[in-house]
Amino acid sequence: MEIIVIGAGQSGLAAAHALRNLGVSPVILEAGDQPTGSWPHYYDSLTAFSPARYSAMPGMPFPGDPDHYPTKDEVVDYLQRYAETLDVEIRTGTRVTAVETDGAGGFAVSTADGARLPAAGVVAASGSFGNPYLPDVPGRDAFTGQLLHAADYHSPKEYAGQRVIVVGAGNSAVQIGYELAEVATVTLATNHPVAFMPQLLGGKDVHYWHTTTGFDELPLEWLAQIIHTTPVMDTGDYANAFESGRVSRRSMFTAFDGDNVIWADGTRDKADTVIFATGYRPNLPYLQPLGALDEAGMPKHVGGISTTHAGLVYVGLEFQRSFASNTLRGVARDAEHVAAPLAAYAVKARTAYGL
């Protein structure tokens, strides 16, 4: 029996690397056709938020100028090449439908093609892109304009001349709103003012300070006391766009009505398109049969180690152990954290089977 890693994006690849360093050779099951996770599906203009020097996976530097911000396509190419260096089996086009216990300390992993694979341990690293979050705003289902999540947004071309409302105050919402303002009238609808963080501090990218000061590794309970909203990385262009009125902001609307949104003060605005840049939730439906999730579909874990099933771990959850947990620069630390106890458990599971 092998350890099975579910998902071949940055999280699954980091998990495989950490396990290989412990002498374990896992099998990675990937629903898509390439080991690049959600990166090929993001909007066209997306770049990594951290420079190349901080966006590398363990054991393989990111190519090019270490201070440049890699494009989406660069990250896809990098992850493909990284996967080739791992010397592990990666089965693409293999969607996991269920994980269950096998009654002997291991797991049985079922796939969409009808296979049922034994596993000594499981790494759930399927990310969240497949589970976009849409808040339940009254009238949403009857809205007569176009409504979509940022997961389905790719470029501003098709929105030229439109009245667009982008919901959200994070990096994606601001980036999408900023580029849409070139061709459309854009308002950001947010629950609180947008918080900007300078991309450069003292002539160095903010990620330099995150790394050198240990901010990336601060315990979550500390972070909760000092961070109340995720700041938007900005070189000054985004803040200027809001100050100049190129992009406007209003407090979140309370309801939809036909092709209008109703703001908190009762006024209405027609909207051709509303884009929810409201984040994602862990995409883990295959763990429902196992009973590893709470009623909201969130995993029960501490630091990525399941509290319901020994031998089940997670990599790539947002704020799993730190501010950087689900990022290119932070995922490897979490993978290393869960790999050692998982490998130890797998030895016990194999022993139980006499392997």
C-alpha positions as a printed Julia matrix, in Angstrom:
355×3 Matrix{Float64}:
   0.0    0.0     0.0
   1.2    3.49   -0.88
   0.45   6.91    0.5
  -1.96   8.59   -1.9
  -1.77  12.33   -2.5
  -4.99  13.81   -3.89
  -4.2   16.75   -6.14
  -1.11  17.6    -8.21
  -1.05  21.35   -7.78
   1.56  23.15   -5.72
   0.23  21.58   -2.5
   0.27  18.01   -3.73
   3.69  18.43   -5.33
   5.1   19.92   -2.11
   3.66  17.0    -0.16
   5.24  14.52   -2.56
   8.61  16.26   -2.23
   8.45  16.17    1.57
   7.53  12.48    1.56
  10.29  11.63   -0.91
  12.78  13.27    1.44
  11.62  10.77    4.07
  12.15   7.83    1.74
   8.46   7.45    0.88
   7.29   7.35   -2.74
   3.63   8.4    -2.9
   1.16   8.12   -5.77
  -0.47  11.4    -6.82
  -4.0   11.37   -8.21
  -4.91  14.46  -10.24
  -8.36  15.14  -11.7
  -7.0   17.45  -14.41
  -4.82  16.68  -17.39
  -1.61  18.19  -16.03
   0.17  18.57  -12.66
  -0.39  22.31  -12.32
  -3.42  22.63  -10.06
  -5.69  25.62  -10.62
  -3.07  27.93  -12.16
  -4.1   27.39  -15.82
  -7.66  28.44  -14.96
  -7.02  31.8   -13.32
  -7.65  35.13  -15.06
  -5.21  35.94  -17.83
  -3.4   38.87  -16.21
  -2.73  37.17  -12.87
   0.84  37.23  -11.61
   2.22  35.66   -8.46
   1.96  38.05   -5.51
   5.52  37.22   -4.44
   8.7   37.69   -6.53
  10.31  34.65   -8.16
  12.91  34.32   -5.4
  10.07  33.7    -2.9
   7.83  31.71   -5.27
  10.0   28.63   -5.69
   9.15  25.13   -4.58
  11.74  23.27   -2.47
  14.74  22.06   -4.42
  14.14  24.02   -7.61
  14.7   27.79   -8.02
  12.17  29.75  -10.04
  13.82  30.76  -13.34
  14.42  34.3   -14.54
  15.06  37.53  -12.67
  14.57  36.67   -8.98
  12.83  40.01   -8.43
  10.21  39.65  -11.17
   6.64  38.59  -10.46
   5.97  35.36  -12.38
   2.99  35.32  -14.73
   0.32  32.67  -14.59
   1.81  30.89  -17.61
   5.28  30.98  -16.07
   3.96  29.29  -12.93
   2.19  26.62  -14.98
   5.4   25.85  -16.87
   7.41  25.83  -13.66
   5.05  23.4   -11.89
   5.06  21.06  -14.88
   8.85  20.92  -14.82
   8.91  20.6   -11.05
   6.59  17.57  -11.21
   9.01  15.89  -13.6
  11.83  16.17  -11.05
   9.99  14.4    -8.23
  10.31  10.83   -9.52
   6.85   9.86   -8.29
   3.87   8.38  -10.09
   1.35  11.04  -11.1
  -1.94   9.78  -12.53
  -3.67  12.64  -14.33
  -7.32  12.42  -15.41
  -8.04  10.56  -12.17
 -10.76  12.18  -10.1
 -11.18  10.94   -6.54
 -14.82  10.46   -5.57
 -14.56   8.99   -2.08
 -12.11   8.12    0.68
 -13.18   5.51    3.23
 -11.51   3.47    5.94
 -10.73  -0.12    5.05
 -11.31  -1.54    8.52
  -7.64  -2.39    9.09
  -6.05   0.99    9.74
  -5.7    2.03    6.11
  -7.92   3.69    3.54
  -9.75   2.84    0.33
  -9.7    5.59   -2.31
 -12.38   5.4    -4.99
 -12.02   7.16   -8.35
 -14.47   8.21  -11.04
 -13.34   5.41  -13.37
 -14.49   2.78  -10.87
 -11.13   1.94   -9.33
 -10.77   1.36   -5.58
  -7.2    1.88   -4.44
  -5.73   0.83   -1.07
  -3.77   3.51    0.77
  -1.61   3.45    3.87
  -2.23   7.18    4.28
  -3.9   10.05    2.45
  -2.85  13.64    1.75
  -5.83  15.82    0.83
  -4.23  18.5    -1.35
  -7.02  19.29   -3.79
  -7.09  23.01   -3.07
 -10.2   25.16   -3.21
 -10.53  26.49   -6.77
 -13.21  23.9    -7.55
 -15.37  25.22   -4.7
 -15.88  28.99   -5.22
 -17.84  30.75   -2.53
 -20.9   32.82   -3.46
 -22.61  34.67   -0.59
 -26.36  34.17   -0.43
 -27.52  37.72   -1.21
 -31.33  38.09   -1.41
 -32.58  38.03   -5.0
 -29.32  36.58   -6.32
 -30.92  33.72   -8.21
 -33.37  36.07   -9.95
 -30.76  38.62  -11.03
 -31.27  39.28  -14.75
 -27.76  40.52  -15.47
 -24.67  38.34  -15.71
 -23.48  36.93  -12.4
 -20.22  35.04  -12.03
 -17.44  34.2    -9.63
 -13.87  35.38  -10.18
 -13.05  31.73  -10.98
 -14.93  32.24  -14.27
 -13.4   35.63  -15.12
 -10.54  35.67  -17.63
 -10.09  39.08  -19.3
 -11.83  42.48  -19.51
 -12.55  42.35  -23.27
 -16.08  41.0   -23.09
 -17.15  43.6   -20.5
 -16.38  46.7   -22.58
 -18.92  49.45  -22.02
 -20.65  47.63  -19.19
 -21.57  48.68  -15.68
 -19.7   46.1   -13.53
 -19.79  45.54   -9.79
 -16.99  43.5    -8.26
 -17.73  42.08   -4.83
 -14.75  41.72   -2.5
 -11.87  43.63   -0.93
  -8.96  41.26   -1.5
  -6.15  41.14   -4.03
  -8.18  39.41   -6.74
 -11.14  41.79   -6.4
  -8.92  44.86   -6.65
  -6.85  43.5    -9.53
  -9.94  42.53  -11.52
 -11.68  45.82  -10.8
  -8.58  47.79  -11.75
  -8.17  46.16  -15.15
 -11.9   46.24  -15.89
 -11.88  50.01  -15.33
  -9.96  50.32  -18.61
 -13.09  49.31  -20.52
 -16.03  49.5   -18.11
 -17.57  51.49  -15.25
 -16.54  49.66  -12.1
 -17.61  49.74   -8.48
 -16.16  47.55   -5.75
 -18.76  46.41   -3.24
 -17.11  45.58    0.08
 -17.98  45.0     3.72
 -15.13  47.25    4.84
 -12.69  49.71    3.26
  -9.92  48.21    1.17
  -6.65  47.94    3.09
  -3.53  48.5     0.99
  -0.03  47.32    1.85
   2.97  48.76   -0.01
   4.55  46.13   -2.25
   7.93  47.74   -1.6
   9.23  48.73    1.82
  12.71  50.21    2.16
  13.4   49.31   -1.45
  12.61  45.63   -0.91
   9.52  43.61   -1.7
   7.28  43.08    1.33
   7.87  39.33    1.1
  11.52  39.95    1.97
  10.37  41.37    5.28
   7.8   38.6     5.77
  10.59  36.06    5.37
  13.4   37.74    7.28
  11.27  38.83   10.25
   9.57  35.45   10.64
   6.12  36.92    9.93
   5.29  34.0     7.6
   5.71  31.59   10.49
   3.79  33.47   13.18
   1.18  31.29   14.93
  -2.36  31.86   13.73
  -3.56  32.95   17.16
  -1.05  35.81   17.04
  -2.05  36.76   13.52
  -5.71  36.95   14.5
  -4.83  39.71   16.93
  -2.94  41.88   14.44
  -4.67  41.2    11.1
  -8.38  41.84   10.7
  -8.48  41.91    6.91
  -6.12  40.63    4.23
  -4.24  43.65    2.81
  -3.96  44.23   -0.95
  -0.39  44.38   -2.26
   0.03  47.71   -4.06
   2.78  49.65   -5.81
   0.53  52.72   -5.65
  -1.5   52.16   -8.82
  -4.49  50.56   -7.08
  -4.8   53.15   -4.32
  -4.49  55.94   -6.9
  -7.27  54.37   -8.96
  -9.62  54.57   -5.97
  -8.52  58.07   -4.98
  -9.0   59.37   -8.52
 -12.44  57.78   -8.89
 -11.36  55.49  -11.72
 -12.65  52.68   -9.5
 -15.3   53.54   -6.92
 -16.15  51.7    -3.73
 -19.41  51.34   -1.85
 -20.47  49.32    1.16
 -21.84  45.94    0.15
 -25.3   46.0    -1.42
 -28.13  44.3     0.47
 -30.09  42.66   -2.35
 -30.62  42.13   -6.06
 -33.78  43.27   -7.81
 -34.1   42.38  -11.49
 -31.03  43.9   -13.13
 -30.39  46.24  -10.17
 -28.52  46.01   -6.91
 -29.96  47.72   -3.84
 -27.43  49.53   -1.7
 -27.65  49.9     2.08
 -29.11  53.42    1.75
 -31.92  52.14   -0.46
 -30.58  53.51   -3.74
 -30.42  51.27   -6.77
 -27.91  50.8    -9.54
 -28.3   48.86  -12.74
 -25.55  46.3   -13.2
 -24.74  44.47  -16.4
 -22.37  42.11  -14.61
 -21.63  41.28  -10.98
 -18.4   39.42  -10.27
 -18.0   37.82   -6.86
 -14.32  37.79   -5.88
 -15.32  36.29   -2.56
 -12.84  33.5    -2.23
 -13.1   29.75   -2.08
 -13.77  26.96    0.36
 -11.8   23.69    0.6
 -12.81  21.34   -2.21
 -13.09  18.1    -0.27
 -16.4   16.37   -1.14
 -14.61  13.02   -1.38
 -14.05  13.12    2.4
 -17.75  13.28    3.23
 -18.1    9.45    3.4
 -15.19   9.38    5.84
 -16.78  11.83    8.27
 -13.69  14.02    8.33
 -15.56  17.3     7.64
 -17.82  19.46    9.75
 -21.36  20.46    8.78
 -20.02  23.35    6.65
 -17.72  21.02    4.7
 -14.59  22.27    6.45
 -11.92  19.77    7.5
 -11.47  18.98   11.16
  -7.74  19.36   11.74
  -4.99  20.96   13.74
  -2.14  22.33   11.65
  -3.11  20.07    8.75
  -3.3   16.84   10.74
  -6.79  15.35   10.87
  -8.42  15.17   14.28
 -10.85  12.5    13.11
  -8.64   9.94   11.32
  -5.02   8.97   11.9
  -3.23   8.76    8.57
  -5.17  11.63    6.97
  -3.46  15.0     6.53
  -4.04  18.2     4.59
  -1.79  20.52    2.63
  -2.76  23.82    1.04
  -5.58  24.95    3.32
  -5.86  28.71    3.76
  -4.27  29.69    7.09
  -3.51  26.03    7.77
  -0.57  26.97    9.99
   0.44  30.47    8.9
  -0.42  33.51    6.8
   1.39  31.93    3.8
   0.03  28.39    4.12
  -1.7   28.12    0.75
   0.86  30.07   -1.28
   3.81  29.05   -3.42
   6.18  30.44   -0.81
   4.52  28.83    2.21
   3.09  25.49    1.22
   6.35  23.54    1.58
   6.63  24.27    5.31
   3.2   22.82    5.93
   3.98  19.81    3.75
   7.09  19.08    5.81
   5.08  19.48    9.03
   2.54  16.79    8.12
   4.86  14.44    6.19
   6.76  12.99    9.15
   3.75  11.81   11.21
   2.06  10.58    8.03
   5.08   8.53    6.98
   5.29   7.03   10.48
   1.61   6.1    10.39
   1.99   4.53    6.95
   4.69   2.21    8.29
   2.28   1.0    10.95
  -0.49   0.53    8.4
   1.77  -1.52    6.13
   2.86  -3.63    9.1
  -0.78  -4.36    9.88
  -1.08  -5.76    6.36
   2.17  -7.7     6.67
   3.78  -5.63    3.88
